Amino acid sequence: MKWQGRRGSRYIEDRRGASGSPLGLRGAGGLGVLAVVLVGWYFGVDLTPLLDQGGQGPSVQTSGTLSEEDQQMGDFVSVTLADTEEVWAKIFTDELGRTYHPATLVLYSQVTQSPCGTASGATGPFYCPSDKKVYLDTDFFTTLSRELGASGDFAAAYVVAHEIGHHVQDELGVLSKVNALRAKAGAAESNALSVRTELQADCLAGIWAFHAEEQFGTIERGDIAEAMNAAARIGDDTLQRNAGRRPMPDSFTHGTSEQRQRWFETGYESGNIGHCDTFSVAEP
């Protein structure tokens, strides 16, 4: 992805380097503590249920300083966020006749607070509709690549675009409706609604990729493959299998690897928001 020297977003709130609370981590079966935390951290998957109740793991604190790599990743995220703003502003105006209000993206180190709860390695990146902010810790890309093989800058861009996809859902009123339904539903039905919500965000990330390629010409050979590889590695079935568990579809909250790849590809190939209705199909 061509991003160096390009415009960054003014909707970045950088909390990195601020003092943070220690984060206790516990054992995690076959996948390992580090890998489990990194999957959640990187892909917005709450992996707390996969953590065993075994011995106390290490506590980590913020360093108080930013490395050159941290700074570069912050710049990369800022440029990616700026691209999402331009893409969605144009789509909202041209296709929906509406005004897009950008989300703020909070960069933090290890742990921070939000109106939706504590943001940490176990919760992963997430969008909080209460303050319309995305929470993301960027100090993990090298380790994630080493541990899970989800490497490449466009894998990281996919994560940003996915979380902004949740903000788009919020702007369109989808999140509030789904949350109201989930509040009245049983566990299995609530999880099924969550899957459809997450798959739609994957599709919206694909739409962003389509328009980024068309508007900015920044997509390079291999970028889409990086996003597809990332989607394959963080499906609920793959995560549970890698953690030494038998995949339990009723517990899925984000969708299988196949579903996540397919819906991202649907958005990327169509570039049409109307193709991302994961709620009307019988089986997403």
BADREN-646652 format. One record per residue: residue in three letters; x, y, z of N, C-alpha, C in turn. Coordinates in steps of 0.05 Angstrom, whole numbers, padded with zeros to 5 digits, always signed. Example, Ala and Ser with C-alpha at 12.3 -4.5 7.8 and 13.67 -1.06 7.14 Angstrom:
% residues 2
ala+00264-00114+00156+00246-00090+00156+00264-00066+00156/ser+00257-00045+00142+00273-00021+00143+00258+00001+00157/
***
This chain:
% residues 284
met+00017-00024+00000+00000+00000+00000+00018+00025+00000/lys+00012+00043-00019+00028+00068-00021+00017+00088-00001/trp+00032+00093+00021+00021+00111+00041+00041+00132+00050/gln+00067+00128+00046+00087+00147+00055+00083+00174+00042/gly+00085+00195+00058+00084+00222+00047+00056+00232+00041/arg+00036+00216+00048+00008+00224+00042-00005+00236+00066/arg-00028+00248+00062-00043+00263+00083-00052+00244+00105/gly-00048+00252+00129-00058+00238+00152-00085+00250+00162/ser-00097+00236+00180-00123+00245+00191-00119+00264+00215/arg-00137+00283+00218-00137+00300+00241-00154+00288+00264/tyr-00166+00265+00258-00183+00252+00278-00168+00229+00292/ile-00144+00235+00301-00127+00216+00315-00123+00227+00344/glu-00128+00210+00363-00123+00217+00391-00101+00197+00401/asp-00077+00207+00404-00054+00190+00410-00049+00190+00440/arg-00055+00168+00453-00050+00165+00482-00026+00148+00488/arg-00011+00141+00467+00013+00124+00472+00034+00140+00487/gly+00048+00125+00504+00068+00138+00521+00056+00148+00548/ala+00029+00148+00550+00017+00155+00576+00019+00132+00595/ser+00018+00138+00621+00020+00116+00641-00005+00099+00639/gly+00000+00072+00642-00023+00054+00640-00022+00034+00663/ser-00044+00020+00667-00045+00000+00688-00033-00026+00679/pro-00022-00042+00697-00012-00068+00689-00035-00086+00678/leu-00027-00103+00660-00047-00121+00648-00039-00149+00654/gly-00054-00163+00670-00048-00191+00677-00058-00210+00655/leu-00041-00228+00646-00048-00247+00624-00045-00275+00635/arg-00063-00293+00627-00063-00320+00637-00057-00340+00614/gly-00052-00365+00622-00046-00385+00602-00069-00389+00582/ala-00063-00400+00558-00083-00400+00537-00081-00425+00520/gly-00079-00448+00532-00081-00473+00516-00061-00475+00494/gly-00068-00488+00472-00049-00494+00451-00039-00470+00436/leu-00055-00448+00435-00046-00425+00419-00025-00409+00433/gly-00025-00409+00459-00005-00394+00474-00015-00366+00482/val-00006-00357+00505-00015-00331+00515-00010-00309+00494/leu+00014-00307+00484+00021-00285+00467+00004-00285+00441/ala+00002-00308+00429-00013-00310+00404-00043-00303+00409/val-00054-00314+00430-00083-00308+00436-00087-00278+00440/val-00070-00266+00456-00073-00237+00461-00070-00221+00435/leu-00050-00229+00419-00045-00214+00394-00068-00217+00374/val-00080-00241+00373-00103-00244+00355-00125-00225+00364/gly-00131-00224+00389-00152-00206+00399-00144-00177+00394/trp-00119-00171+00400-00109-00144+00398-00111-00134+00369/tyr-00105-00151+00350-00103-00143+00322-00129-00143+00308/phe-00146-00163+00314-00169-00167+00297-00196-00161+00310/gly-00196-00149+00333-00221-00142+00345-00237-00165+00355/val-00224-00187+00363-00237-00210+00372-00233-00213+00402/asp-00255-00214+00418-00252-00218+00446-00246-00247+00452/leu-00221-00252+00459-00211-00279+00463-00210-00286+00493/thr-00222-00270+00510-00221-00276+00538-00232-00303+00545/pro-00254-00313+00532-00264-00340+00538-00244-00362+00532/leu-00224-00357+00515-00204-00377+00508-00181-00378+00528/leu-00180-00359+00547-00159-00358+00566-00165-00377+00589/asp-00146-00395+00596-00150-00413+00619-00149-00397+00645/gln-00156-00411+00666-00156-00398+00692-00131-00408+00708/gly-00109-00412+00694-00085-00423+00705-00068-00402+00719/gly-00041-00407+00719-00023-00390+00734-00022-00362+00723/gln-00013-00344+00740-00012-00316+00733+00011-00312+00712/gly+00005-00297+00691+00025-00291+00671+00039-00265+00677/pro+00054-00255+00658+00069-00230+00663+00051-00206+00663/ser+00060-00186+00678+00047-00160+00677+00064-00141+00659/val+00051-00125+00643+00065-00107+00625+00056-00078+00631/gln+00075-00060+00627+00069-00032+00632+00077-00016+00607/thr+00065+00007+00603+00073+00024+00580+00101+00033+00584/ser+00115+00037+00562+00143+00045+00564+00147+00075+00569/gly+00127+00090+00562+00129+00119+00565+00142+00133+00542/thr+00153+00118+00523+00166+00129+00499+00157+00115+00474/leu+00160+00128+00451+00152+00116+00426+00177+00109+00410/ser+00179+00085+00400+00201+00077+00383+00195+00088+00355/glu+00216+00087+00338+00212+00095+00310+00191+00079+00296/glu+00190+00053+00302+00170+00035+00290+00142+00043+00300/asp+00139+00049+00326+00113+00058+00336+00104+00083+00322/gln+00122+00102+00318+00115+00127+00305+00107+00122+00276/gln+00122+00104+00263+00115+00098+00235+00088+00085+00233/met+00082+00066+00251+00056+00053+00250+00033+00073+00256/gly+00039+00092+00274+00019+00113+00280+00014+00129+00255/asp+00035+00136+00240+00032+00151+00216+00016+00135+00195/phe+00022+00109+00193+00008+00092+00174-00022+00091+00180/val-00028+00087+00206-00056+00086+00213-00070+00112+00207/ser-00056+00134+00212-00068+00161+00207-00074+00164+00177/val-00056+00156+00159-00061+00158+00131-00084+00140+00122/thr-00085+00115+00133-00107+00097+00127-00133+00108+00136/leu-00134+00120+00160-00158+00132+00170-00167+00155+00152/ala-00148+00171+00143-00155+00193+00125-00168+00183+00099/asp-00157+00161+00089-00169+00149+00065-00197+00140+00070/thr-00202+00128+00093-00230+00119+00099-00249+00143+00100/glu-00239+00165+00110-00256+00189+00113-00264+00199+00085/glu-00245+00199+00067-00251+00209+00040-00270+00190+00025/val-00264+00164+00027-00280+00144+00014-00309+00145+00024/trp-00313+00144+00050-00340+00143+00060-00355+00170+00058/ala-00340+00192+00058-00354+00218+00054-00365+00219+00025/lys-00350+00208+00006-00359+00208-00022-00383+00189-00025/ile-00381+00165-00014-00403+00146-00016-00428+00156-00003/phe-00426+00168+00021-00450+00178+00034-00462+00201+00018/thr-00446+00218+00006-00457+00240-00009-00469+00231-00036/asp-00453+00215-00051-00461+00208-00078-00483+00186-00079/glu-00481+00167-00061-00499+00144-00062-00522+00145-00042/leu-00518+00158-00019-00538+00158+00002-00551+00185+00007/gly-00539+00206-00005-00550+00233+00000-00548+00242+00029/arg-00527+00233+00042-00523+00239+00070-00495+00250+00075/thr-00491+00260+00100-00465+00271+00108-00452+00250+00126/tyr-00427+00244+00120-00411+00225+00136-00396+00241+00157/his-00399+00232+00182-00385+00244+00205-00363+00225+00213/pro-00337+00233+00209-00315+00215+00215-00313+00206+00244/ala-00303+00182+00248-00297+00173+00275-00269+00182+00283/thr-00265+00184+00309-00238+00189+00320-00225+00162+00326/leu-00199+00160+00320-00185+00135+00326-00165+00140+00349/val-00168+00125+00370-00151+00128+00394-00128+00108+00392/leu-00103+00118+00391-00080+00101+00393-00071+00099+00422/tyr-00067+00075+00432-00059+00072+00460-00037+00051+00463/ser-00025+00050+00486-00005+00029+00491-00014+00011+00514/gln-00018-00014+00508-00024-00035+00527-00052-00034+00538/val-00060-00012+00550-00087-00011+00562-00096+00018+00564/thr-00122+00023+00560-00133+00049+00564-00163+00046+00570/gln-00176+00067+00577-00204+00066+00584-00222+00078+00562/ser-00246+00067+00560-00266+00078+00541-00293+00076+00554/pro-00313+00090+00544-00340+00088+00555-00351+00060+00551/cys-00339+00044+00533-00348+00017+00528-00333-00004+00545/gly-00315+00006+00562-00299-00012+00578-00269-00009+00573/thr-00253-00026+00586-00224-00024+00583-00215-00035+00556/ala-00198-00021+00543-00186-00030+00518-00159-00042+00525/ser-00154-00067+00517-00129-00081+00524-00123-00102+00503/gly-00102-00117+00508-00094-00138+00489-00115-00160+00487/ala-00130-00165+00509-00150-00186+00508-00175-00178+00494/thr-00182-00152+00494-00207-00144+00481-00202-00138+00451/gly-00178-00130+00444-00172-00124+00416-00182-00097+00408/pro-00176-00089+00383-00186-00063+00373-00217-00065+00372/phe-00229-00042+00378-00259-00043+00377-00269-00014+00372/tyr-00294-00013+00363-00308+00012+00359-00327+00015+00382/cys-00327+00039+00394-00345+00045+00416-00366+00065+00407/pro-00391+00057+00404-00411+00076+00394-00418+00098+00414/ser-00411+00094+00440-00417+00114+00460-00402+00140+00455/asp-00377+00138+00446-00362+00162+00440-00353+00164+00411/lys-00362+00144+00395-00356+00143+00366-00326+00143+00361/lys-00312+00127+00376-00283+00125+00373-00275+00096+00369/val-00254+00092+00353-00241+00066+00350-00217+00065+00368/tyr-00213+00043+00383-00190+00040+00401-00171+00019+00390/leu-00146+00027+00387-00126+00010+00374-00099+00014+00386/asp-00086-00009+00393-00058-00009+00401-00042-00019+00377/thr-00022-00004+00369-00007-00011+00344+00019-00025+00349/asp+00027-00028+00374+00054-00038+00380+00055-00069+00380/phe+00047-00080+00357+00046-00109+00356+00050-00122+00329/phe+00052-00105+00308+00051-00116+00281+00073-00136+00275/thr+00097-00130+00284+00120-00148+00279+00115-00175+00292/thr+00107-00174+00317+00102-00199+00332+00079-00215+00320/leu+00058-00201+00312+00035-00214+00300+00044-00228+00275/ser+00060-00216+00259+00070-00228+00234+00085-00253+00240/arg+00102-00252+00261+00118-00275+00269+00102-00298+00280/glu+00082-00291+00297+00066-00311+00311+00045-00324+00293/leu+00032-00308+00277+00008-00318+00263+00010-00316+00232/gly+00030-00302+00222+00033-00301+00193+00015-00282+00179/ala+00001-00265+00194-00016-00244+00182+00000-00219+00178/ser+00018-00220+00159+00037-00199+00155+00028-00180+00133/gly+00042-00157+00131+00037-00138+00110+00022-00114+00119/asp+00028-00090+00107+00014-00066+00116-00016-00066+00109/phe-00023-00081+00088-00052-00080+00081-00068-00098+00100/ala-00055-00117+00113-00069-00132+00134-00077-00113+00157/ala-00058-00094+00163-00064-00074+00183-00085-00054+00174/ala-00084-00047+00148-00104-00029+00137-00132-00041+00138/tyr-00133-00067+00133-00158-00082+00135-00171-00080+00162/val-00154-00081+00183-00164-00079+00210-00176-00051+00215/val-00162-00030+00207-00172-00003+00210-00198+00000+00195/ala-00199-00010+00170-00223-00007+00153-00246-00023+00165/his-00241-00046+00177-00262-00062+00190-00274-00047+00213/glu-00257-00035+00230-00268-00020+00253-00283+00005+00244/ile-00273+00018+00224-00288+00041+00213-00314+00031+00200/gly-00314+00007+00190-00339-00005+00181-00361-00005+00202/his-00353-00010+00227-00372-00009+00249-00382+00019+00254/his-00365+00039+00250-00374+00066+00252-00394+00073+00230/val-00389+00063+00206-00408+00067+00184-00435+00054+00191/gln-00434+00030+00203-00459+00018+00212-00473+00035+00233/asp-00457+00048+00250-00469+00065+00270-00481+00090+00257/glu-00467+00101+00237-00478+00124+00223-00505+00118+00209/leu-00507+00093+00200-00531+00084+00185-00553+00074+00203/gly-00547+00072+00229-00568+00063+00248-00569+00033+00251/val-00550+00019+00238-00550-00011+00240-00543-00020+00268/leu-00522-00009+00279-00513-00018+00305-00534-00016+00327/ser-00548+00006+00328-00568+00010+00349-00590-00010+00346/lys-00598-00016+00322-00620-00036+00317-00611-00064+00325/val-00586-00071+00317-00576-00098+00324-00572-00101+00354/asn-00562-00080+00367-00557-00082+00396-00584-00084+00411/ala-00605-00071+00401-00631-00074+00413-00642-00102+00411/leu-00637-00114+00387-00646-00142+00383-00630-00161+00400/arg-00604-00157+00402-00587-00174+00418-00594-00174+00448/ala-00603-00150+00457-00609-00147+00485-00633-00165+00493/lys-00650-00172+00473-00674-00188+00479-00670-00217+00471/ala-00647-00224+00460-00643-00250+00449-00628-00268+00468/gly-00630-00294+00463-00614-00314+00478-00585-00313+00468/ala-00568-00329+00481-00539-00328+00474-00534-00336+00445/ala-00546-00358+00436-00540-00367+00409-00550-00346+00388/glu-00574-00336+00392-00584-00316+00373-00568-00290+00374/ser-00560-00282+00398-00544-00258+00401-00517-00261+00386/asn-00505-00285+00389-00480-00290+00375-00484-00290+00344/ala-00506-00301+00335-00512-00302+00306-00515-00273+00296/leu-00528-00255+00311-00530-00228+00302-00503-00214+00302/ser-00486-00221+00322-00459-00210+00322-00443-00218+00298/val-00446-00243+00290-00432-00253+00266-00440-00237+00241/arg-00466-00232+00238-00476-00217+00215-00465-00188+00215/thr-00464-00177+00239-00453-00150+00242-00424-00149+00234/glu-00408-00168+00244-00380-00168+00238-00374-00174+00208/leu-00390-00192+00197-00386-00198+00168-00393-00174+00151/gln-00413-00158+00159-00419-00134+00145-00396-00114+00146/ala-00384-00112+00170-00360-00094+00173-00338-00104+00155/asp-00334-00130+00152-00314-00141+00133-00321-00132+00104/cys-00346-00134+00097-00355-00126+00070-00350-00096+00066/leu-00356-00080+00086-00351-00051+00084-00321-00045+00082/ala-00305-00062+00095-00276-00058+00091-00268-00064+00062/gly-00281-00084+00050-00276-00090+00022-00284-00067+00004/ile-00307-00055+00010-00316-00031-00005-00295-00009-00003/trp-00284-00004+00021-00263+00016+00024-00240+00009+00006/ala-00231-00016+00006-00208-00024-00011-00214-00018-00041/phe-00238-00025-00050-00245-00020-00078-00243+00010-00084/his-00254+00027-00067-00254+00056-00073-00226+00068-00069/ala-00211+00057-00050-00183+00067-00046-00167+00062-00071/glu-00171+00039-00082-00156+00033-00107-00165+00051-00130/glu-00191+00057-00131-00202+00073-00152-00195+00103-00149/gln-00198+00113-00124-00195+00142-00119-00165+00150-00116/phe-00149+00133-00103-00122+00141-00096-00100+00126-00111/gly-00107+00103-00122-00087+00087-00136-00065+00077-00117/thr-00072+00072-00092-00052+00065-00072-00050+00035-00067/ile-00068+00019-00078-00067-00010-00074-00046-00022-00092/glu-00028-00038-00081-00007-00050-00095-00011-00080-00098/arg+00004-00092-00116+00002-00121-00120+00007-00136-00094/gly-00010-00154-00087-00007-00169-00062-00023-00158-00039/asp-00032-00133-00040-00046-00121-00018-00072-00136-00011/ile-00088-00141-00031-00113-00155-00026-00108-00183-00015/ala-00088-00196-00025-00081-00222-00015-00073-00221+00015/glu-00060-00199+00023-00054-00196+00052-00079-00194+00069/ala-00098-00179+00059-00124-00176+00074-00138-00203+00075/met-00139-00217+00052-00152-00243+00051-00139-00263+00070/asn-00112-00263+00071-00097-00280+00089-00104-00274+00118/ala-00105-00248+00124-00112-00240+00151-00140-00250+00159/ala-00159-00247+00140-00187-00256+00146-00188-00286+00150/ala-00171-00301+00135-00171-00330+00138-00161-00338+00165/arg-00142-00323+00175-00128-00332+00200-00144-00324+00225/ile-00164-00307+00223-00178-00298+00247-00208-00305+00247/gly-00215-00325+00230-00242-00335+00232-00246-00349+00259/asp-00271-00349+00269-00276-00362+00295-00268-00391+00295/asp-00274-00405+00273-00267-00434+00272-00237-00438+00273/thr-00222-00422+00259-00193-00425+00259-00181-00418+00286/leu-00191-00397+00298-00181-00389+00325-00186-00411+00345/gln-00210-00422+00345-00216-00442+00365-00200-00467+00360/arg-00197-00474+00335-00181-00498+00328-00152-00495+00336/asn-00141-00471+00331-00113-00466+00338-00109-00465+00368/ala-00130-00459+00383-00129-00459+00412-00133-00487+00424/gly-00135-00507+00406-00139-00534+00416-00167-00541+00423/arg-00186-00525+00413-00215-00529+00419-00229-00539+00394/arg-00250-00554+00398-00268-00561+00376-00285-00537+00369/pro-00286-00529+00343-00302-00506+00336-00332-00510+00344/met-00343-00489+00357-00370-00490+00366-00385-00467+00353/pro-00400-00473+00331-00413-00451+00316-00431-00433+00332/asp-00445-00444+00352-00463-00427+00368-00447-00406+00384/ser-00421-00411+00388-00405-00391+00403-00391-00371+00385/phe-00393-00375+00359-00380-00356+00340-00392-00328+00343/thr-00375-00308+00342-00384-00280+00344-00375-00263+00320/his-00355-00274+00304-00345-00258+00282-00347-00273+00255/gly-00353-00298+00255-00355-00313+00230-00331-00331+00225/thr-00335-00350+00207-00314-00369+00200-00294-00355+00182/ser-00271-00368+00178-00251-00358+00160-00262-00355+00132/glu-00277-00375+00123-00289-00373+00096-00309-00350+00094/gln-00325-00346+00114-00344-00324+00113-00331-00297+00113/arg-00310-00294+00129-00297-00268+00131-00283-00262+00105/gln-00270-00281+00092-00258-00277+00066-00279-00270+00045/arg-00301-00286+00046-00321-00282+00025-00334-00255+00026/trp-00340-00245+00050-00354-00220+00052-00335-00196+00046/phe-00309-00199+00054-00290-00178+00046-00288-00177+00016/glu-00286-00201+00003-00284-00202-00026-00309-00191-00039/thr-00333-00196-00027-00358-00186-00038-00357-00155-00040/gly-00348-00143-00018-00345-00114-00018-00325-00103-00038/tyr-00302-00117-00039-00281-00108-00057-00288-00111-00086/glu-00301-00133-00093-00308-00138-00121-00331-00120-00131/ser-00350-00114-00113-00373-00098-00121-00370-00068-00117/gly-00356-00060-00095-00354-00032-00088-00381-00019-00082/asn-00401-00036-00077-00429-00027-00074-00439-00034-00046/ile-00447-00013-00031-00456-00017-00004-00481-00035-00003/gly-00496-00034-00024-00521-00051-00025-00515-00080-00025/his-00491-00088-00032-00483-00117-00033-00474-00127-00005/cys-00475-00110+00015-00465-00117+00041-00487-00123+00061/asp-00511-00129+00052-00533-00135+00070-00531-00164+00080/thr-00516-00167+00101-00512-00194+00113-00536-00203+00130/phe-00555-00185+00134-00577-00191+00151-00601-00203+00136/ser-00602-00200+00110-00625-00209+00095-00621-00237+00083/val-00596-00246+00082-00591-00273+00071-00596-00294+00091/ala-00604-00318+00082-00611-00339+00100-00587-00349+00115/glu-00565-00353+00101-00540-00361+00113-00517-00342+00105/pro-00506-00327+00123-00486-00308+00115-00459-00321+00108/
***
